[in-house]
Amino acid sequence: MSRRQRKDDSPTAPGTAPLAKRKSARRVANQRTAQLAISERMEELREAHSRSRLVLFVGSGISAGLGLPAWGTLVEHMAHELGVAPEEFRAKGSYLTLAEYFRIVHGSIGPLRSWMDRQWHRGDIDIARSRVHALLAKGRFPLIYTTNYDRWLECAFQHHGIPFTKIVSVADLARIQPGATQIIKFHGDLDDDATIVLDESSYFRRLEFESPLDIKLRADILGRSVVFLGYSLSDMNIRYLFYKLARLWRSSVPDASQPPSYLVTPDANDVQQAVLAQWGIEILALNDDDPTGEMERFAGR
């Protein structure tokens, strides 16, 4: 046999195959450990839910499944209304800054709010077909906070015949009824221009955390876990909320341990986990890009 043949027919270098097998086994073991941890957390959440010690925060990812316009569409509409090329307008600031400019030019946010209302509540959207909204309505959650402006959460409760109270301002607090889910519109509602957190001024007011809804939030989170659904890890608005909730807990009950809160997301990494952990937030990485799938797994359906 020639030297070339012996070289080509030679076995894999000693130790290579066992090393690859060990890495693969370690990876499988890590995945199993992660899945076990998620299962344990889900069981803890179901237990908290059964004792009414759970608060939901619902973000735009939940409404996205209905086909609602993205923020880019909103910016394009503002640009057209102002007679500016969308690309040029988009480059001039964040969407909060652009919305602030729109308000200054038009005198109010009213025209933009009216357009959003029409686009966010098109006649071709059928809430009866949204499984995630059905799960939220039927889930017997006593408190649901949402940063969404749209009314689809309320529509889902109405469609499924589940009693609820929508809370947008301090006046609504008097309408709370025992046994009815409270839907707190934390960033306002399209029924009332004055409540919408859309431009810089309204956003900065929201950051003060001194409104009646903020005071209610402080009371609602005491002794409860909070679960965030439909939010992105890159959303600085919700990250600031994480930070504020942790500060509120520590200032209210400095000698007590904060109940764990959770962000349900298909994305997770060690950097995000470490940063959020300091604020009492754990990541539930369910590896599901569909918020409906996330919600179904969370609800245990």
C-alpha positions as CSV (number, residue, x, y, z in Angstrom):
1,M,0.0,0.0,0.0
2,S,1.4,3.4,-1.0
3,R,2.1,6.2,1.5
4,R,-0.7,8.2,-0.1
5,Q,-3.2,5.4,0.4
6,R,-2.2,5.0,4.0
7,K,-2.7,8.8,4.6
8,D,-6.1,8.9,2.9
9,D,-7.3,5.7,4.7
10,S,-5.9,6.8,8.1
11,P,-8.5,7.0,10.9
12,T,-9.5,10.3,12.6
13,A,-6.9,11.8,14.7
14,P,-6.8,10.3,18.2
15,G,-9.2,12.0,20.6
16,T,-11.1,14.0,18.0
17,A,-14.3,11.8,17.9
18,P,-14.5,11.5,21.7
19,L,-14.1,15.2,22.1
20,A,-16.9,16.0,19.6
21,K,-19.1,13.5,21.4
22,R,-18.4,15.1,24.8
23,K,-19.3,18.5,23.4
24,S,-22.5,17.2,21.9
25,A,-23.4,15.5,25.1
26,R,-22.6,18.7,27.1
27,R,-24.8,20.7,24.8
28,V,-27.7,18.3,25.1
29,A,-27.3,18.3,28.9
30,N,-27.3,22.1,29.0
31,Q,-30.5,22.2,26.9
32,R,-32.2,19.7,29.2
33,T,-31.2,21.8,32.2
34,A,-32.6,24.9,30.6
35,Q,-35.8,23.2,29.8
36,L,-36.1,21.8,33.3
37,A,-35.6,25.3,34.7
38,I,-38.3,26.8,32.4
39,S,-40.7,24.0,33.5
40,E,-40.1,24.8,37.1
41,R,-40.6,28.5,36.5
42,M,-43.8,27.8,34.6
43,E,-45.1,25.7,37.5
44,E,-44.3,28.6,39.9
45,L,-46.2,31.0,37.7
46,R,-49.2,28.7,37.5
47,E,-49.1,28.5,41.3
48,A,-48.9,32.3,41.6
49,H,-51.8,32.6,39.1
50,S,-54.0,30.2,41.1
51,R,-53.5,32.4,44.1
52,S,-54.2,35.6,42.1
53,R,-50.6,36.8,42.8
54,L,-49.8,37.5,39.2
55,V,-49.9,40.7,37.1
56,L,-49.6,40.6,33.3
57,F,-48.0,43.3,31.2
58,V,-49.0,43.0,27.5
59,G,-47.0,44.6,24.8
60,S,-47.2,45.3,21.0
61,G,-46.0,41.8,20.1
62,I,-49.4,40.4,21.1
63,S,-51.3,42.8,18.8
64,A,-48.8,42.3,16.0
65,G,-50.4,39.0,15.2
66,L,-53.5,40.8,14.2
67,G,-51.7,42.6,11.3
68,L,-51.5,46.0,12.9
69,P,-49.2,48.5,11.3
70,A,-45.7,48.7,12.5
71,W,-44.1,51.9,13.8
72,G,-42.4,52.5,10.5
73,T,-45.8,52.8,8.9
74,L,-46.8,55.5,11.5
75,V,-43.6,57.5,10.6
76,E,-44.3,57.2,6.9
77,H,-47.8,58.6,7.5
78,M,-46.5,61.5,9.5
79,A,-44.0,62.3,6.8
80,H,-46.7,62.3,4.0
81,E,-49.0,64.5,6.1
82,L,-46.1,66.9,6.6
83,G,-45.1,66.8,2.9
84,V,-41.7,65.3,3.6
85,A,-40.0,62.3,2.1
86,P,-40.3,59.4,4.6
87,E,-36.6,58.5,4.4
88,E,-35.6,62.1,5.1
89,F,-38.1,62.5,7.9
90,R,-37.1,59.2,9.5
91,A,-33.5,60.3,9.7
92,K,-34.3,63.4,11.7
93,G,-35.1,61.8,15.1
94,S,-36.7,59.0,17.1
95,Y,-40.4,58.3,16.5
96,L,-41.1,60.2,19.8
97,T,-39.3,63.3,18.5
98,L,-41.0,63.0,15.1
99,A,-44.4,62.6,16.8
100,E,-43.6,65.7,18.9
101,Y,-42.8,67.7,15.8
102,F,-46.1,66.5,14.2
103,R,-48.0,67.7,17.2
104,I,-46.3,71.1,17.1
105,V,-47.1,71.6,13.4
106,H,-50.7,70.4,13.6
107,G,-51.4,71.9,17.0
108,S,-52.5,68.5,18.5
109,I,-52.0,64.8,18.2
110,G,-55.6,64.5,17.3
111,P,-55.2,63.9,13.5
112,L,-52.6,61.3,14.1
113,R,-54.7,59.6,16.7
114,S,-57.6,59.4,14.4
115,W,-55.5,57.8,11.6
116,M,-54.1,55.3,14.1
117,D,-57.6,54.4,15.3
118,R,-58.7,53.7,11.8
119,Q,-55.6,51.7,10.9
120,W,-55.4,49.8,14.2
121,H,-59.1,48.8,14.0
122,R,-59.7,47.9,10.4
123,G,-62.9,46.0,9.6
124,D,-61.0,43.0,8.2
125,I,-59.5,42.1,11.6
126,D,-61.4,39.3,13.3
127,I,-60.6,39.1,17.0
128,A,-62.4,35.7,17.2
129,R,-59.6,34.2,15.2
130,S,-56.9,35.3,17.7
131,R,-56.0,32.4,20.0
132,V,-53.6,34.5,22.1
133,H,-56.4,37.1,22.8
134,A,-58.8,34.3,23.6
135,L,-56.2,32.9,26.1
136,L,-55.8,36.3,27.7
137,A,-59.5,36.8,28.0
138,K,-60.2,33.3,29.4
139,G,-57.1,33.1,31.6
140,R,-58.8,34.6,34.7
141,F,-56.0,37.2,35.2
142,P,-57.2,39.8,37.7
143,L,-54.8,42.5,36.5
144,I,-53.6,43.1,33.0
145,Y,-51.5,46.2,32.3
146,T,-50.9,47.0,28.7
147,T,-48.8,49.6,26.8
148,N,-50.9,49.1,23.7
149,Y,-53.2,51.9,22.5
150,D,-55.5,49.6,20.6
151,R,-58.8,48.2,21.9
152,W,-58.3,44.6,20.8
153,L,-57.7,43.3,24.3
154,E,-61.0,44.8,25.4
155,C,-62.7,43.5,22.3
156,A,-61.5,39.9,23.1
157,F,-63.1,40.1,26.5
158,Q,-66.3,41.4,25.0
159,H,-66.3,38.7,22.4
160,H,-65.8,35.9,24.9
161,G,-68.3,37.3,27.4
162,I,-65.7,37.9,30.1
163,P,-66.3,40.9,32.5
164,F,-63.6,43.5,32.6
165,T,-63.1,47.1,33.6
166,K,-61.0,49.4,31.4
167,I,-58.9,51.8,33.4
168,V,-57.3,54.8,31.6
169,S,-57.6,57.6,34.1
170,V,-58.2,58.1,37.8
171,A,-61.9,58.5,37.1
172,D,-62.1,54.8,36.0
173,L,-60.9,53.6,39.4
174,A,-64.3,54.2,40.8
175,R,-65.8,51.7,38.2
176,I,-63.7,48.7,39.4
177,Q,-66.0,45.7,40.0
178,P,-65.2,42.6,42.1
179,G,-64.4,39.6,40.0
180,A,-63.9,41.6,36.8
181,T,-60.4,41.7,35.2
182,Q,-58.9,45.2,35.3
183,I,-57.3,46.2,32.0
184,I,-55.1,49.1,32.7
185,K,-54.1,51.1,29.6
186,F,-50.7,52.3,30.9
187,H,-49.8,54.3,27.8
188,G,-53.2,55.6,27.1
189,D,-56.1,54.7,24.9
190,L,-57.2,55.8,21.4
191,D,-60.5,57.0,22.8
192,D,-58.7,59.9,24.6
193,D,-56.0,62.0,23.0
194,A,-54.9,63.4,26.3
195,T,-53.9,59.9,27.7
196,I,-51.8,58.7,24.8
197,V,-48.1,58.4,25.4
198,L,-46.8,59.0,21.9
199,D,-44.6,62.0,21.7
200,E,-41.6,63.2,23.7
201,S,-43.5,65.4,26.1
202,S,-46.0,62.7,27.0
203,Y,-43.3,60.1,27.3
204,F,-41.2,62.3,29.7
205,R,-44.4,62.8,31.8
206,R,-44.8,59.1,32.0
207,L,-41.2,58.7,33.2
208,E,-42.0,60.8,36.3
209,F,-44.0,57.8,37.6
210,E,-46.2,60.1,39.7
211,S,-49.6,59.7,38.0
212,P,-52.6,57.9,39.7
213,L,-51.9,54.9,37.5
214,D,-48.3,54.8,38.7
215,I,-49.6,54.8,42.3
216,K,-52.0,52.0,41.5
217,L,-49.1,50.1,39.9
218,R,-47.0,50.4,43.0
219,A,-49.9,48.9,45.1
220,D,-50.6,46.2,42.5
221,I,-47.1,44.8,42.3
222,L,-46.6,44.4,46.0
223,G,-46.3,40.7,46.8
224,R,-47.0,39.8,43.1
225,S,-44.9,38.4,40.3
226,V,-45.1,40.3,37.0
227,V,-45.1,38.6,33.6
228,F,-44.2,40.6,30.5
229,L,-45.6,39.3,27.2
230,G,-45.1,40.7,23.7
231,Y,-42.0,42.9,24.5
232,S,-38.6,43.1,22.8
233,L,-35.4,42.9,24.8
234,S,-34.2,46.0,22.8
235,D,-37.2,48.1,23.9
236,M,-35.7,50.8,26.1
237,N,-39.2,51.9,27.3
238,I,-39.9,48.5,28.9
239,R,-36.4,48.2,30.2
240,Y,-36.9,51.5,32.0
241,L,-40.1,50.1,33.4
242,F,-38.1,47.0,34.7
243,Y,-35.7,49.4,36.4
244,K,-38.5,51.5,37.9
245,L,-40.4,48.5,39.2
246,A,-37.3,47.2,41.0
247,R,-36.8,50.6,42.5
248,L,-40.4,50.9,43.6
249,W,-40.3,47.5,45.3
250,R,-37.0,48.2,47.1
251,S,-38.3,51.6,48.4
252,S,-41.7,50.3,49.4
253,V,-40.6,47.1,51.2
254,P,-36.8,47.3,51.6
255,D,-36.6,44.4,54.0
256,A,-38.6,41.9,51.9
257,S,-37.5,39.9,48.9
258,Q,-39.0,40.9,45.6
259,P,-41.2,38.2,44.0
260,P,-39.5,37.2,40.8
261,S,-40.9,38.7,37.5
262,Y,-40.5,37.2,34.1
263,L,-40.0,38.4,30.5
264,V,-41.4,35.8,28.0
265,T,-39.3,35.9,24.8
266,P,-37.8,33.7,22.2
267,D,-34.5,35.5,22.6
268,A,-32.1,35.2,25.5
269,N,-28.4,35.5,26.1
270,D,-26.1,35.6,29.1
271,V,-25.6,39.4,28.9
272,Q,-29.4,40.2,28.9
273,Q,-30.0,37.7,31.7
274,A,-27.3,39.2,33.9
275,V,-28.6,42.8,33.4
276,L,-32.2,42.0,33.9
277,A,-31.5,39.8,36.9
278,Q,-30.3,42.8,38.9
279,W,-33.8,44.2,38.5
280,G,-35.5,41.0,39.6
281,I,-36.4,40.0,36.1
282,E,-35.8,36.5,34.8
283,I,-36.0,35.6,31.1
284,L,-38.3,32.7,30.0
285,A,-36.8,31.8,26.7
286,L,-39.5,29.7,25.2
287,N,-37.9,29.5,21.7
288,D,-41.1,30.4,20.0
289,D,-41.2,33.4,17.6
290,D,-45.0,33.3,17.7
291,P,-46.5,35.2,20.7
292,T,-49.5,32.9,20.5
293,G,-47.2,29.9,21.0
294,E,-45.5,31.7,23.9
295,M,-48.9,32.5,25.5
296,E,-50.2,28.9,25.0
297,R,-47.1,27.5,26.7
298,F,-47.4,30.0,29.5
299,A,-51.1,29.3,30.1
300,G,-50.4,25.6,30.0
301,R,-53.0,24.9,27.4
